[in-house]
Amino acid sequence: MSDQSAATALLSELDFDAIWVETPEALAAACAELEGADWLALDTEFIRESTFFPIPALVQLMAARDGELPGADGKTPRIFLIDPTVVPASDALKRLLGPEGPLKLLHACGEDMEVFLRWAGVAPAPLIDTQIAEGLTGGEASMGYQRLVERVAGITVPKEETRSNWLKRPLSQAQCDYAALDVLFLPQVWAQQREALNQLGRMAWLEEDCSAPGSSGGATPDPEYWKRHRSLWKLSPHGLAAWQSLCEWREAQIRLRDVPRSRLLADAQLFAICERLPVNRFELAKVEGLHPPQIKRIGDSVLEILKDVAMIDDSQLPRVPPSPLAPEWKARMKRLKREVNAVAEAQDLKPEILGKRRDMEALVIADYEGEPLPLPGGWRGALLAERLAKAFQPE
């Protein structure tokens, strides 16, 4: 059966009303209906192909009551599809999205939070991210919505409209149906997850993990972004200083220009610059992967930053992180993984829920440099911090 016929077959079995909202009056009516909800199921559609910030294209909201799943009482669920390209977020909607509103249910909400902040100026709170909740029940760490609905409801949600043009108007019926289905099952998913988490005594864990999903919506440059590259150990000290400075410059520029990082300067291009450290346009043009239009647009800025880096005294240069190929690095990582895996097995959790590789690498680097270990806090710290600290002690 094709995706389209699968979608048609599924929709013929489901009963819901998708209500298009494109005027302030329609939004006011929607907010009045959503006001008495215990839970709000939320999702967004957006476009982000040629911009750094997401362009809001659609906002989906559905009300649910605790203990009453949508449709279970014989009433047809009503899902509001709000067009943010023509309707500004009202004060009533901002109140619903804010802390005084009902509990918000979203799945993998990182980019959705950016959309809400861009359009409404409000980050939904309090919220439950059902992807995080699934991991804390012992499920997969990053399970997608489609697989999660399959597990909970036994229904395969069609995904053929995922990459369609959400800014075109009017949206097709298939797009509207797809968007509505992305919130329809969230209350059922959450009801099952909540029961499991209460039985496991992990509701506080979930509240902690969902309490701060990102407050700036990407508007503020991330000062730690430069540390994410996996091959910084290959650079010289001056090359590493150049990488840090150029990353910080790029983070500011992409927000100012609203373009993706790769549109301004891709990581591979930036890394090649830091390996060669050119001092003029002639040398810059020899850097592999750089294009003449790029050099024309940003060459002077890049060379000015490199000039400043070249003036840094050796004593002030950052320390190059150790090679992950070194036996000492591998031994430290092995000990950390052993501790994480042991706790994960005891708690019936996937290891990546407890400790990401990046977090373990940060611990190893801090140990190499004689700095305080960035041990986990919160519920993870209660389970792991002492064991991780002991992993660095001589055996």
GIDA-V11787 format. One line per field, one symbol per residue. ss: DSSP state (2 for helix, 1 for strand, 0 for the rest). A space follows every 10 residues. Layout:
ss->???
This chain:
ss->0022222222 2220011111 1002222222 2222000011 1111111000 0000111111 1111100100 0000001111 1100000000 2222222000 0011110002 2222222220 0000001112 2222220000 0000222222 2220000000 0000000000 0022222222 2222022222 2222222222 0022222220 0000000000 0000222200 0222002222 2222222222 2222222000 2222202222 2222220000 2222200000 0222222222 2222222222 0002220000 0000002222 2222222222 2222222000 2222002222 2222222200 0000000222 2222222222 20000
